[in-house]
Amino acid sequence: MVRRIFWMAVGAGAAVWAMGKANEAVHRLTPDSLSGTAARGALHLGDAAKRFALDVKAGMAEREDQLRADLGLDGTAVVEPPRARRALRPEPGHRAISAAPGSPAAALPPTRSTTTHRIAESRQRRALPGSNQTGRTPDGVG
């Protein structure tokens, strides 16, 4: 008889526990509960994104300070006045055209431009095979 009472009490306890779990699941799956859970999740996500943005901003400021210190832009560097630019020497028979300041062409030595000009002239003077000096083909066409 005690066995039967024991197992009846165990069954009643299991039924109460199962009903409690079922009620929790029903409340979790109601539309109000789902919307509240989604809103709380969105708030947590927004807070995490805000913390991330603040961390990135702090890291950017720290790196900018490092770069300014390394480049001497924090007011500790001595800046020399800009040097006067030298004028290009005019080539005989050529008009000098100065390159824009800071462009790669401004760093080229003046002899480079005459070398490329001479190469271009020699290519133009060479006659093509099968043509005469006038540039016409032997059959007169062209």
LINLINJO-V145107 format. One record per residue. RES is the residue in three letters. BURIAL is I if it has 9 or more other C-alpha atoms within 8 Angstrom, else O. Layout:
# LINLINJO-V145107
((RES BURIAL) (RES BURIAL))
This chain:
# LINLINJO-V145107
((MET O) (VAL O) (ARG O) (ARG O) (ILE O) (PHE O) (TRP O) (MET O) (ALA O) (VAL O) (GLY O) (ALA O) (GLY O) (ALA O) (ALA O) (VAL O) (TRP O) (ALA O) (MET O) (GLY O) (LYS O) (ALA O) (ASN O) (GLU O) (ALA O) (VAL O) (HIS O) (ARG O) (LEU O) (THR O) (PRO O) (ASP O) (SER I) (LEU I) (SER O) (GLY O) (THR O) (ALA O) (ALA O) (ARG O) (GLY O) (ALA O) (LEU O) (HIS O) (LEU O) (GLY O) (ASP O) (ALA O) (ALA O) (LYS O) (ARG O) (PHE O) (ALA O) (LEU O) (ASP O) (VAL O) (LYS O) (ALA O) (GLY O) (MET O) (ALA O) (GLU O) (ARG O) (GLU O) (ASP O) (GLN O) (LEU O) (ARG I) (ALA I) (ASP O) (LEU O) (GLY I) (LEU I) (ASP O) (GLY O) (THR O) (ALA O) (VAL O) (VAL O) (GLU O) (PRO O) (PRO O) (ARG O) (ALA O) (ARG O) (ARG O) (ALA O) (LEU O) (ARG O) (PRO O) (GLU O) (PRO O) (GLY O) (HIS O) (ARG O) (ALA O) (ILE O) (SER O) (ALA O) (ALA O) (PRO O) (GLY O) (SER O) (PRO O) (ALA O) (ALA I) (ALA O) (LEU O) (PRO O) (PRO O) (THR O) (ARG O) (SER O) (THR O) (THR O) (THR O) (HIS O) (ARG O) (ILE O) (ALA O) (GLU O) (SER O) (ARG O) (GLN O) (ARG O) (ARG O) (ALA I) (LEU O) (PRO O) (GLY O) (SER I) (ASN I) (GLN O) (THR O) (GLY O) (ARG I) (THR I) (PRO O) (ASP O) (GLY O) (VAL O) (GLY O))
